[in-house]
Amino acid sequence: MRPMKIHLCSEVVRDLDFRSQCAFARAAGYDGLEVAPFTLCPDPTRLAAREIRELRIVAEGEGTPVAGLHWLLAAPAGLSVTATDPTIFAATCEAGRRLVDLCAGLGGAYLVHGSPGQRQLKPGREDEGRARAAAYFAAMADAAGAAGLRYVIEPLARLDTGFVNSVDEALDLIAEIGSPALATMIDCYAASANGEDIPALLDRWLPSGAIFHIHFNDDDRRGPGQGGLAFAPIVAALNAHGYAGAAAVEPFVYEPDGPASAARAIGYLRGLEAALASGSGA
């Protein structure tokens, strides 16, 4: 069994400066950092090439490469992929393209598009919102494809948004757009909140290669192993199917605090992997 590459979502340790985030992630045992752009500066879409290059040098110098980006479009404020206002929608597309450039400049390989606040459907105009979002993702597919990156549409909890809540819905949208630069993933909290059996979900989709990424978080939004989800069967399913994609730890509630939550999570997941490899079960 080859250990998964597991990255840390940077907002978990957002109170540290970027260099310290990288150093902490490496020391805790993570393979890299999955950066939430809003943690870098108030408007990450306006970072200059020199600033991006300096961030990459810091990350690589600390031995913690940037794997990709997630939690997109949170900054600047007011963006939405489902916006029916053409000015807001155009600004959102421009911000998305700049984030693709940011990811490439940092050395990342993918962008995870969750961001529930920026994909809400306006009551009575749901079809228009979905059409806007499809146009947005098509534009991002073009930008990501040109940069050699993957743009990952993340199914989210129905409690958080009514747009794309399952792998099936994400794959339907990807098929509609028809770009190999688009991909989808499984977020453990979101899948659990939607009542899905995560090992069964993995058994269904991993053989087809449909799953590009995994977010590890528990059903109470804390780190993996701090809630009610059984992660041993999840790790076992990933191993059984030879999953070689990316994964990241993404709690939303940090207990007792961000660094402690992050350190506990990676130790817990690596412990499950070690138990599985030794044949002692999990």
BAFI-3210 file (N, C-alpha, C; in Angstrom, 3 decimals, decimal comma, padded with zeros to 6 digits):
// residues 282
n [1|2|3|4|5|6|7|8|9|10|11|12|13|14|15|16|17|18|19|20|21|22|23|24|25|26|27|28|29|30|31|32|33|34|35|36|37|38|39|40|41|42|43|44|45|46|47|48|49|50|51|52|53|54|55|56|57|58|59|60|61|62|63|64|65|66|67|68|69|70|71|72|73|74|75|76|77|78|79|80|81|82|83|84|85|86|87|88|89|90|91|92|93|94|95|96|97|98|99|100|101|102|103|104|105|106|107|108|109|110|111|112|113|114|115|116|117|118|119|120|121|122|123|124|125|126|127|128|129|130|131|132|133|134|135|136|137|138|139|140|141|142|143|144|145|146|147|148|149|150|151|152|153|154|155|156|157|158|159|160|161|162|163|164|165|166|167|168|169|170|171|172|173|174|175|176|177|178|179|180|181|182|183|184|185|186|187|188|189|190|191|192|193|194|195|196|197|198|199|200|201|202|203|204|205|206|207|208|209|210|211|212|213|214|215|216|217|218|219|220|221|222|223|224|225|226|227|228|229|230|231|232|233|234|235|236|237|238|239|240|241|242|243|244|245|246|247|248|249|250|251|252|253|254|255|256|257|258|259|260|261|262|263|264|265|266|267|268|269|270|271|272|273|274|275|276|277|278|279|280|281|282]
n.u [000,846|000,709|001,263|-001,192|-000,978|-001,404|-002,698|-002,690|-005,352|-005,071|-006,450|-006,980|-004,815|-004,665|-004,000|-001,301|001,635|002,440|004,872|005,201|002,918|003,579|005,891|004,804|002,952|004,658|006,198|004,212|003,591|002,311|001,969|001,885|000,522|-002,799|-004,081|-006,203|-007,205|-008,102|-006,785|-004,324|-004,230|-006,200|-007,336|-006,780|-006,822|-005,450|-002,779|000,578|002,824|005,413|004,963|003,561|005,504|007,360|005,937|005,770|008,484|008,952|007,249|008,297|010,874|010,492|009,919|007,338|005,334|002,904|-000,042|-002,462|-005,380|-008,239|-011,578|-012,499|-013,080|-013,982|-012,866|-012,184|-015,084|-018,540|-018,714|-020,083|-020,912|-023,380|-024,632|-027,123|-026,838|-025,152|-022,777|-021,679|-021,332|-019,443|-017,268|-016,814|-016,012|-013,627|-012,177|-012,013|-010,362|-008,013|-007,413|-006,834|-004,446|-002,995|-002,841|-001,312|001,032|001,884|002,639|000,783|-001,513|-004,228|-007,550|-009,983|-013,376|-015,510|-017,010|-019,743|-021,175|-020,885|-022,315|-025,110|-028,524|-030,889|-034,137|-036,793|-035,333|-033,788|-033,083|-031,797|-029,647|-028,294|-027,558|-025,817|-023,791|-022,895|-021,775|-019,748|-018,120|-017,375|-015,766|-013,732|-012,746|-011,537|-009,509|-008,080|-007,341|-005,624|-003,553|-002,617|-003,845|-006,234|-009,677|-011,790|-014,974|-016,784|-019,062|-021,475|-022,941|-026,475|-027,539|-026,014|-025,978|-028,002|-027,038|-025,410|-024,966|-024,154|-022,044|-023,054|-024,518|-022,450|-020,922|-022,749|-022,866|-020,220|-020,119|-021,895|-020,462|-018,117|-015,276|-011,979|-010,501|-012,010|-013,079|-014,280|-015,089|-015,014|-016,281|-016,046|-017,620|-019,729|-020,860|-021,718|-023,539|-025,490|-026,558|-025,245|-023,515|-020,239|-018,016|-019,401|-019,973|-017,389|-016,708|-018,419|-017,611|-014,786|-013,584|-014,119|-012,538|-013,539|-013,269|-011,318|-010,272|-010,158|-011,702|-011,016|-013,012|-015,123|-018,466|-019,481|-018,304|-015,829|-012,347|-011,218|-012,122|-012,974|-015,649|-018,684|-018,259|-017,086|-013,907|-012,103|-013,230|-013,447|-010,798|-009,891|-011,401|-010,397|-007,778|-008,224|-009,052|-006,818|-006,379|-004,852|-004,955|-005,218|-005,553|-006,956|-006,948|-009,679|-011,160|-013,891|-014,514|-012,403|-010,984|-008,950|-007,904|-006,703|-003,985|-003,706|-005,922|-005,268|-002,860|-003,741|-005,468|-003,863|-002,239|-004,142|-005,212|-002,902|-002,367|-004,538|-003,897|-001,493|-002,352|-003,954|-002,058|-000,495|-002,123|-003,653|-006,153|-008,682]
n.v [-001,195|002,100|005,145|007,741|010,937|013,577|016,703|019,878|022,055|025,460|027,433|026,400|026,891|029,626|031,743|031,817|033,148|032,897|031,503|030,220|028,635|026,809|025,607|024,492|022,637|020,830|019,887|018,650|016,484|016,592|016,457|018,658|021,957|023,019|025,735|028,277|030,963|033,434|033,658|034,666|037,403|040,463|040,694|038,258|037,921|039,953|039,735|040,339|039,099|038,897|038,747|036,341|034,573|034,837|033,729|031,080|030,365|030,508|028,421|026,125|026,251|025,650|023,035|022,318|022,040|023,878|022,336|022,835|024,956|025,939|026,706|028,947|032,262|033,612|035,984|038,835|040,372|039,713|038,122|035,670|032,603|032,018|034,338|036,527|039,073|040,735|042,213|041,431|038,745|038,810|039,897|037,829|035,730|036,825|036,981|034,241|033,351|034,674|033,390|030,851|031,472|032,224|029,771|028,242|029,779|029,408|026,825|024,831|022,082|021,841|023,255|023,481|023,816|024,743|026,638|027,585|029,953|031,472|030,304|030,276|029,712|031,891|032,300|031,474|032,049|029,921|028,274|030,087|030,755|028,303|028,020|030,170|029,332|027,049|028,248|029,664|027,563|026,375|028,393|028,385|025,844|026,128|027,970|026,591|024,282|025,351|026,099|023,723|022,564|021,090|021,684|021,449|020,445|020,632|018,629|019,726|020,029|019,835|021,466|023,713|024,721|024,746|023,906|021,571|018,891|016,283|013,585|012,561|014,758|016,591|015,249|015,150|017,862|018,278|016,590|017,922|020,253|019,214|019,115|017,908|019,100|019,519|018,142|016,019|015,329|014,015|015,178|014,491|015,409|016,767|014,717|012,982|014,648|014,756|012,296|010,126|007,011|006,801|004,927|003,229|005,035|005,583|003,029|002,886|004,953|005,199|003,102|003,983|006,141|008,618|010,189|012,738|013,971|014,176|015,382|015,348|015,414|015,553|014,409|016,313|018,591|018,953|017,932|014,890|011,937|013,174|013,260|011,585|009,926|006,890|006,434|004,448|002,470|004,161|004,900|002,315|001,672|003,534|002,591|-000,019|000,399|001,443|004,212|007,073|009,745|013,225|014,377|016,120|017,624|019,145|020,543|022,436|023,379|024,030|022,285|021,557|023,972|025,527|024,563|022,328|020,783|020,217|018,769|016,564|015,396|014,511|012,656|010,795|009,866|008,814|006,860|005,114|004,258|002,919|000,864|-000,565|-001,336|-003,032|-005,119|-005,311|-004,414|-001,825]
n.w [000,000|-000,975|000,620|000,582|-001,032|000,997|001,577|003,288|003,902|003,615|005,088|007,557|009,147|009,085|010,726|010,932|009,306|005,760|005,268|007,720|007,730|005,704|006,803|009,122|008,030|006,713|008,908|010,382|008,832|006,393|002,787|001,188|000,546|000,244|-001,068|000,121|-001,595|-000,465|001,907|001,370|000,735|000,732|-001,876|-003,823|-006,549|-007,653|-007,223|-008,021|-010,586|-009,579|-006,811|-006,632|-007,555|-005,467|-003,315|-004,190|-004,150|-001,412|-000,455|-001,760|-000,816|001,841|001,635|001,168|-001,195|-003,166|-003,749|-004,975|-005,436|-003,466|-002,233|-003,738|-005,101|-002,853|-002,218|-004,172|-002,558|-003,472|-005,764|-008,048|-009,547|-010,484|-010,977|-012,152|-012,943|-015,425|-015,141|-012,674|-013,240|-015,335|-013,957|-012,195|-013,891|-014,851|-012,454|-011,882|-014,010|-013,339|-010,978|-011,917|-013,227|-010,952|-009,579|-011,393|-011,355|-008,739|-008,832|-008,590|-009,334|-009,667|-009,286|-006,871|-006,956|-004,716|-002,726|-001,679|-001,111|-003,347|-005,341|-005,331|-006,114|-007,433|-006,228|-008,362|-010,601|-011,250|-013,471|-015,150|-013,538|-013,395|-016,079|-016,358|-014,607|-015,944|-018,178|-016,940|-015,916|-018,297|-019,366|-017,441|-017,835|-020,323|-019,644|-017,625|-019,009|-020,953|-019,309|-018,408|-016,209|-013,865|-013,383|-010,784|-010,034|-007,195|-005,521|-003,209|000,126|000,414|002,296|002,087|-000,519|-003,498|-005,881|-007,765|-006,091|-006,009|-007,194|-009,561|-010,605|-010,972|-012,896|-014,991|-015,656|-016,419|-018,645|-020,298|-020,858|-021,886|-021,631|-021,101|-019,142|-016,921|-013,797|-011,082|-007,593|-004,178|-001,194|002,132|004,336|002,965|001,385|003,403|004,761|002,849|003,031|001,907|001,442|001,944|001,447|-000,358|-002,357|-003,255|-004,160|-006,296|-008,070|-008,254|-009,874|-012,485|-012,830|-012,306|-010,059|-008,950|-006,722|-003,099|-000,178|003,171|005,933|008,826|009,795|011,468|010,730|011,781|012,069|010,379|012,082|014,360|014,577|013,697|011,490|010,024|009,253|008,630|006,799|004,601|003,978|003,471|001,176|-000,674|-000,831|-001,775|-004,367|-005,460|-005,337|-006,568|-006,633|-005,598|-002,191|000,593|003,830|005,242|007,538|008,935|011,361|013,948|016,378|019,153|018,224|015,143|014,296|016,065|015,347|012,672|012,981|014,450|012,608|010,401|011,691|012,501|010,030|008,791|010,637|010,226|007,641|008,178|009,841|008,072|006,181|007,709|008,115|010,326|010,437|010,744]
ca.u [000,000|001,465|000,509|-001,744|-000,501|-002,432|-002,309|-003,421|-006,026|-004,317|-007,237|-006,967|-003,736|-004,621|-003,446|000,138|002,029|002,524|006,050|004,934|001,951|004,314|006,764|003,953|002,411|005,734|006,558|003,108|003,548|001,562|002,771|001,833|-000,487|-003,872|-004,225|-007,420|-006,629|-008,455|-005,852|-003,065|-004,352|-007,617|-007,785|-005,747|-006,849|-004,618|-001,378|001,491|003,629|006,547|004,474|003,242|006,790|007,958|005,194|006,190|009,844|008,820|006,666|009,234|012,014|010,112|009,642|005,885|004,833|001,476|-000,657|-003,554|-006,197|-009,638|-012,351|-012,288|-014,043|-014,400|-012,339|-012,924|-016,491|-019,559|-018,635|-021,018|-020,962|-024,782|-025,184|-027,895|-026,356|-024,035|-021,546|-021,136|-020,900|-018,200|-016,214|-016,548|-015,218|-012,286|-011,528|-011,692|-009,190|-006,846|-007,095|-006,139|-003,069|-002,364|-002,540|-000,184|002,208|002,319|003,079|-000,290|-001,977|-005,689|-008,364|-011,218|-014,443|-016,602|-017,510|-021,209|-021,712|-020,758|-023,055|-026,500|-029,524|-031,894|-035,492|-037,530|-034,431|-032,855|-032,575|-030,844|-028,450|-027,575|-026,960|-024,662|-022,734|-022,334|-020,916|-018,552|-017,249|-016,802|-014,662|-012,637|-012,157|-010,625|-008,348|-007,309|-006,747|-004,500|-002,474|-002,236|-004,394|-007,595|-010,637|-012,561|-016,292|-017,006|-020,436|-021,579|-024,126|-027,715|-027,736|-025,174|-026,310|-028,859|-026,443|-024,431|-024,876|-023,763|-021,106|-023,839|-024,814|-021,197|-020,529|-023,674|-022,427|-018,955|-020,441|-022,527|-019,416|-017,293|-013,843|-011,178|-009,870|-012,906|-013,120|-015,080|-014,439|-015,887|-016,022|-016,665|-018,699|-020,861|-021,510|-022,413|-024,687|-026,504|-027,052|-024,584|-022,563|-019,019|-017,336|-020,174|-019,761|-016,051|-016,764|-019,152|-017,004|-013,332|-013,150|-014,263|-011,596|-014,290|-012,935|-009,982|-009,807|-010,906|-011,552|-011,268|-013,611|-016,096|-019,866|-019,776|-017,497|-014,505|-011,370|-011,522|-011,909|-013,514|-017,103|-019,327|-017,947|-016,084|-012,948|-011,358|-013,744|-013,171|-009,390|-009,784|-011,948|-009,419|-006,658|-008,649|-009,154|-005,541|-006,522|-003,571|-005,212|-004,900|-006,461|-006,610|-007,689|-010,425|-012,202|-014,449|-014,495|-011,063|-010,939|-009,112|-007,542|-006,323|-002,808|-003,945|-006,855|-004,533|-001,893|-004,485|-006,062|-002,892|-001,842|-005,244|-005,290|-001,712|-002,535|-005,428|-003,131|-000,513|-003,084|-004,375|-000,858|000,029|-003,099|-004,274|-007,494|-008,769]
ca.v [000,000|003,349|006,207|008,816|012,297|014,318|018,101|020,638|023,258|026,496|028,267|025,776|027,544|030,963|032,726|031,832|033,711|031,864|030,670|029,373|027,616|025,782|024,902|023,679|021,514|019,851|019,283|017,801|015,286|016,772|016,442|019,956|022,898|023,359|027,121|029,071|032,246|034,586|033,748|035,274|038,861|040,822|040,399|037,404|037,987|041,086|039,503|040,520|037,923|038,866|038,283|034,919|033,876|034,827|032,739|029,747|030,142|030,223|027,092|025,092|026,314|024,986|021,630|022,129|022,621|024,162|021,290|023,418|025,951|025,594|027,798|030,012|033,360|034,231|037,357|039,920|040,115|040,022|037,284|034,548|031,917|031,908|035,696|036,910|040,405|040,505|042,838|040,542|037,503|039,076|040,048|036,497|034,999|037,402|036,533|032,825|033,223|035,116|032,340|029,813|031,959|032,143|028,357|027,859|030,478|028,818|025,457|023,889|021,247|021,797|024,197|022,871|024,817|024,498|028,014|027,608|031,305|032,069|029,496|030,181|029,905|032,876|031,743|031,911|032,204|028,810|027,824|031,089|030,614|027,096|028,306|031,031|028,515|026,202|029,118|029,941|026,384|026,211|029,354|027,916|024,671|026,639|028,577|025,551|023,420|026,061|026,158|022,368|022,298|020,548|022,499|020,400|020,869|019,909|018,503|020,261|019,658|020,531|022,499|024,864|025,245|023,861|023,702|020,470|018,254|014,872|013,262|012,428|016,095|017,175|014,578|015,604|019,199|018,112|016,016|018,989|021,175|018,400|019,432|017,029|019,872|019,500|016,896|016,142|014,842|013,699|015,820|013,558|016,070|017,040|013,454|012,497|015,523|014,423|010,954|009,131|006,063|007,206|003,780|002,776|006,053|005,336|001,782|003,142|005,906|005,109|002,279|004,698|007,258|009,879|010,954|013,333|014,565|013,844|016,232|014,649|016,163|014,669|014,780|017,476|019,657|018,993|017,122|013,459|011,234|013,931|013,214|010,282|009,125|005,816|006,692|003,242|001,931|005,119|004,701|000,981|001,721|004,240|001,682|-001,175|000,819|001,999|005,653|007,773|011,165|014,113|014,437|017,218|017,739|020,402|020,783|023,786|023,709|023,664|022,051|022,768|025,123|025,117|023,687|021,058|020,036|019,735|017,746|015,370|014,789|013,762|011,492|009,833|009,253|007,980|005,688|004,200|003,657|001,984|-000,320|-001,302|-001,928|-004,099|-006,198|-005,362|-003,864|-000,401]
ca.w [000,000|-001,038|001,306|-000,230|-000,838|001,723|001,721|004,294|003,428|004,311|006,004|008,883|009,899|008,489|011,656|010,714|008,019|004,744|005,501|008,881|007,295|004,965|007,740|009,988|007,266|006,516|010,188|010,835|008,013|005,145|001,560|000,540|001,011|-000,679|-000,649|-000,032|-002,026|000,367|003,034|000,930|000,769|000,556|-003,239|-004,421|-008,015|-008,072|-006,888|-009,152|-010,914|-008,652|-005,514|-006,783|-007,636|-004,130|-002,529|-004,633|-003,646|000,016|-000,273|-002,189|000,081|003,087|001,354|001,180|-002,446|-003,304|-004,564|-005,748|-004,760|-003,197|-001,642|-004,711|-005,287|-001,598|-002,255|-003,522|-002,257|-004,467|-006,957|-008,094|-010,847|-010,885|-011,006|-013,340|-013,301|-016,343|-014,652|-011,643|-013,878|-016,062|-012,949|-011,650|-014,881|-014,851|-011,215|-012,044|-014,887|-012,587|-010,018|-012,686|-013,380|-009,633|-009,316|-012,243|-010,892|-007,480|-009,074|-008,318|-010,436|-009,748|-008,534|-006,391|-006,893|-003,790|-002,633|-001,738|-001,097|-004,677|-006,320|-004,901|-007,166|-007,050|-006,373|-009,543|-011,749|-011,113|-014,770|-015,621|-012,717|-013,834|-017,382|-016,094|-014,018|-016,998|-018,987|-016,136|-015,876|-019,632|-019,467|-016,582|-018,484|-021,353|-018,997|-016,949|-020,034|-021,566|-018,325|-018,024|-014,884|-013,803|-012,642|-010,121|-009,547|-005,942|-005,027|-001,853|000,899|000,062|003,309|001,768|-001,847|-004,281|-007,199|-007,820|-004,783|-006,130|-008,269|-010,795|-011,125|-011,449|-014,135|-016,040|-016,047|-017,147|-019,960|-021,071|-021,308|-022,773|-021,562|-020,240|-018,066|-015,777|-013,032|-009,875|-006,383|-003,045|000,087|003,074|005,070|002,083|001,030|004,591|005,011|001,847|003,306|001,063|002,008|001,247|000,821|-001,523|-003,382|-003,797|-004,931|-007,544|-008,996|-008,442|-011,016|-013,757|-012,873|-012,246|-008,857|-009,061|-005,473|-001,888|000,994|004,425|007,025|009,475|009,608|012,302|010,151|012,389|011,355|010,303|013,332|015,489|014,527|013,667|010,305|010,118|008,187|008,252|005,533|003,524|003,614|002,884|-000,187|-001,498|-001,051|-002,577|-005,765|-005,897|-005,562|-006,646|-006,806|-004,489|-001,054|001,493|005,076|005,197|008,541|008,979|012,784|014,388|017,817|019,968|017,403|013,802|014,243|016,750|014,503|011,501|013,398|014,817|011,414|009,601|012,477|012,472|008,703|008,586|011,490|009,530|006,554|008,738|010,317|006,879|005,564|008,573|008,143|011,648|010,336|011,060]
c.u [000,879|000,659|-000,006|-000,958|-001,641|-001,913|-003,163|-004,055|-005,578|-005,139|-007,275|-005,902|-003,569|-004,031|-001,920|000,447|002,319|003,735|005,814|003,889|002,667|005,174|005,952|003,449|003,466|006,055|005,480|002,981|002,717|002,510|002,798|000,721|-001,512|-004,367|-005,630|-006,963|-006,925|-007,536|-004,555|-003,085|-005,822|-008,164|-006,708|-005,743|-005,965|-003,160|-000,520|002,307|004,810|006,123|004,157|004,524|007,452|007,259|005,606|007,578|009,806|008,323|007,664|010,475|011,745|009,820|008,164|005,303|003,337|000,882|-001,734|-004,244|-007,585|-010,292|-012,140|-013,380|-014,584|-013,932|-011,856|-014,403|-017,371|-019,556|-019,653|-021,045|-022,389|-025,444|-025,943|-027,540|-025,121|-022,716|-020,884|-020,601|-019,584|-017,034|-015,832|-015,690|-013,778|-011,515|-011,132|-010,464|-007,911|-006,437|-006,439|-004,681|-002,311|-001,952|-001,321|001,105|002,763|002,826|002,035|-000,744|-003,488|-006,301|-009,657|-012,275|-015,566|-017,411|-019,036|-021,805|-021,716|-021,414|-024,492|-027,439|-030,617|-033,292|-036,229|-036,676|-033,377|-032,265|-031,541|-029,538|-027,630|-026,888|-025,732|-023,497|-022,085|-021,398|-019,632|-017,597|-016,644|-015,624|-013,472|-011,964|-011,170|-009,349|-007,464|-006,630|-005,541|-003,295|-001,991|-002,728|-005,746|-008,448|-011,691|-013,863|-016,658|-018,492|-020,492|-022,870|-025,335|-028,053|-027,038|-025,496|-027,215|-028,296|-025,267|-024,176|-024,458|-022,752|-021,855|-024,111|-023,554|-020,788|-021,468|-023,257|-021,135|-019,203|-021,080|-021,475|-018,430|-015,810|-013,107|-010,474|-010,737|-012,886|-014,044|-014,416|-015,492|-015,377|-016,767|-017,804|-019,932|-021,608|-022,302|-023,655|-025,828|-027,008|-026,407|-023,626|-021,238|-018,238|-018,070|-020,014|-018,408|-016,043|-017,459|-018,307|-015,503|-012,925|-013,225|-013,262|-012,270|-013,849|-011,488|-009,410|-010,713|-010,646|-011,928|-011,786|-014,744|-017,513|-020,301|-018,938|-016,134|-013,554|-011,758|-011,172|-012,440|-015,033|-017,607|-019,013|-016,909|-015,107|-012,145|-011,902|-013,494|-011,739|-009,202|-010,302|-010,985|-008,243|-007,039|-008,715|-007,869|-005,603|-005,171|-003,745|-004,845|-005,955|-006,014|-007,487|-008,341|-011,521|-012,695|-014,518|-013,184|-011,034|-009,754|-008,707|-007,043|-005,129|-003,042|-004,890|-006,131|-003,573|-002,605|-004,988|-005,048|-002,396|-002,889|-005,296|-004,086|-001,768|-003,460|-004,709|-002,158|-001,186|-003,516|-003,188|-000,349|-000,904|-003,809|-005,682|-007,504|-010,038]
c.v [001,242|004,446|007,250|010,100|013,090|015,725|018,767|021,863|024,439|027,322|027,699|026,437|028,985|032,021|032,781|032,554|032,575|030,949|029,710|028,302|026,454|024,944|023,994|022,446|020,431|019,134|018,330|016,521|015,382|016,814|017,791|020,787|023,106|024,741|027,664|030,482|033,424|034,727|034,461|036,786|039,205|040,558|039,581|037,425|039,107|040,928|039,637|039,253|037,781|038,324|036,789|034,096|033,770|033,820|031,317|029,412|029,802|028,798|025,988|025,076|025,634|023,502|021,301|022,738|022,907|023,135|021,864|024,482|025,376|026,811|029,059|031,082|033,974|035,679|037,651|039,578|040,374|039,165|036,149|033,936|031,799|033,275|035,965|038,330|040,244|041,117|041,962|039,269|037,701|039,221|038,698|035,678|035,513|036,970|035,068|032,614|033,630|034,079|031,145|030,220|031,889|030,715|027,912|028,509|029,915|027,393|024,409|023,149|021,284|022,937|023,492|023,954|024,309|025,770|028,108|029,001|031,974|031,202|029,249|030,439|030,839|032,287|032,351|032,068|031,094|028,367|028,801|030,996|029,407|027,326|029,203|030,202|027,609|027,011|029,444|028,746|026,084|027,153|028,907|026,671|025,113|027,189|027,525|024,634|024,061|026,109|024,780|021,970|021,602|021,469|021,545|020,959|019,997|019,830|018,914|019,807|020,470|021,623|023,801|025,507|024,252|023,531|022,731|019,898|016,790|014,704|013,150|013,797|016,756|016,558|014,943|016,973|019,122|017,548|017,064|019,940|020,466|018,721|018,460|017,771|019,911|018,129|017,093|015,372|014,434|014,447|015,002|014,193|016,246|015,770|012,901|013,327|015,235|012,988|009,860|008,251|006,262|006,017|003,258|003,749|005,866|004,071|002,001|003,927|005,751|004,227|002,997|005,832|008,611|010,775|011,418|013,722|014,132|014,932|015,413|015,641|015,305|015,212|015,950|018,679|019,826|018,123|015,660|012,761|011,961|013,921|011,785|009,419|008,054|005,989|005,465|002,631|002,858|004,953|003,341|000,961|002,431|003,328|000,536|-000,837|001,469|003,489|006,352|009,264|011,966|014,009|015,588|017,152|019,114|020,439|022,217|024,311|023,169|023,530|021,151|024,064|024,603|024,181|022,335|020,169|019,426|018,617|016,448|014,644|013,961|012,535|010,394|009,110|008,360|006,732|004,649|003,496|002,611|000,713|-001,188|-002,019|-003,103|-005,296|-006,315|-004,826|-002,412|-000,106]
c.w [000,000|-000,347|000,318|-000,017|-000,204|001,992|002,802|003,658|004,278|005,302|007,422|009,776|009,417|009,427|011,589|009,410|007,048|004,958|006,673|008,566|006,609|005,907|008,652|009,252|007,061|007,822|010,692|010,016|006,755|003,955|000,863|001,133|-000,103|-000,263|-000,910|-000,380|-001,106|001,573|002,655|001,054|000,523|-000,837|-003,952|-005,947|-008,543|-007,666|-008,145|-009,372|-009,961|-007,292|-005,549|-006,811|-006,258|-003,216|-002,913|-004,116|-002,158|000,233|-000,625|-001,303|001,409|002,880|001,364|-000,083|-002,384|-004,257|-005,482|-004,932|-004,474|-002,540|-002,478|-004,611|-003,998|-001,510|-003,667|-003,348|-003,480|-005,711|-006,887|-009,485|-011,361|-011,015|-012,296|-013,785|-014,191|-015,867|-013,594|-012,279|-014,624|-015,091|-012,359|-012,612|-014,924|-013,602|-011,319|-012,907|-014,152|-011,539|-010,699|-012,879|-012,057|-009,324|-010,118|-011,743|-009,598|-007,645|-008,786|-009,555|-010,631|-008,954|-008,156|-006,228|-006,005|-003,675|-002,691|-001,788|-002,448|-005,758|-005,868|-006,081|-006,665|-007,260|-007,563|-010,782|-011,734|-012,444|-015,325|-014,841|-013,121|-015,181|-017,233|-015,561|-015,062|-017,887|-018,242|-016,171|-017,243|-019,825|-018,629|-017,164|-019,561|-020,720|-018,341|-017,958|-020,677|-020,637|-017,892|-016,650|-014,999|-012,953|-012,105|-009,558|-008,346|-005,598|-003,556|-001,178|000,462|001,076|002,926|000,429|-002,563|-005,645|-007,126|-006,429|-004,837|-007,252|-009,589|-011,431|-011,675|-012,783|-015,285|-016,564|-016,861|-018,540|-020,870|-021,652|-022,223|-022,770|-020,648|-019,114|-016,814|-015,108|-011,845|-008,739|-005,354|-001,821|001,134|003,859|004,179|001,727|002,211|004,882|004,047|001,983|002,485|001,859|001,266|000,693|-000,415|-002,680|-004,045|-004,649|-006,276|-008,540|-009,213|-009,637|-012,361|-013,903|-012,742|-011,094|-008,922|-007,706|-004,322|-000,848|002,223|005,470|007,583|009,353|010,476|011,904|010,829|011,559|011,322|011,612|014,543|015,530|014,454|012,465|010,617|008,957|007,783|006,957|004,347|003,038|002,960|001,447|-001,125|-001,824|-001,970|-004,055|-006,276|-006,165|-005,508|-006,844|-005,575|-003,402|-000,172|002,729|005,110|006,267|008,448|010,411|013,339|015,905|018,165|019,267|016,062|013,754|014,901|015,939|013,313|011,870|013,769|013,578|010,636|010,361|012,438|011,123|008,421|009,462|010,863|008,379|007,076|009,218|009,138|006,243|006,385|008,637|009,469|011,644|010,670|011,807]
res [m|r|p|m|k|i|h|l|c|s|e|v|v|r|d|l|d|f|r|s|q|c|a|f|a|r|a|a|g|y|d|g|l|e|v|a|p|f|t|l|c|p|d|p|t|r|l|a|a|r|e|i|r|e|l|r|i|v|a|e|g|e|g|t|p|v|a|g|l|h|w|l|l|a|a|p|a|g|l|s|v|t|a|t|d|p|t|i|f|a|a|t|c|e|a|g|r|r|l|v|d|l|c|a|g|l|g|g|a|y|l|v|h|g|s|p|g|q|r|q|l|k|p|g|r|e|d|e|g|r|a|r|a|a|a|y|f|a|a|m|a|d|a|a|g|a|a|g|l|r|y|v|i|e|p|l|a|r|l|d|t|g|f|v|n|s|v|d|e|a|l|d|l|i|a|e|i|g|s|p|a|l|a|t|m|i|d|c|y|a|a|s|a|n|g|e|d|i|p|a|l|l|d|r|w|l|p|s|g|a|i|f|h|i|h|f|n|d|d|d|r|r|g|p|g|q|g|g|l|a|f|a|p|i|v|a|a|l|n|a|h|g|y|a|g|a|a|a|v|e|p|f|v|y|e|p|d|g|p|a|s|a|a|r|a|i|g|y|l|r|g|l|e|a|a|l|a|s|g|s|g|a]
***
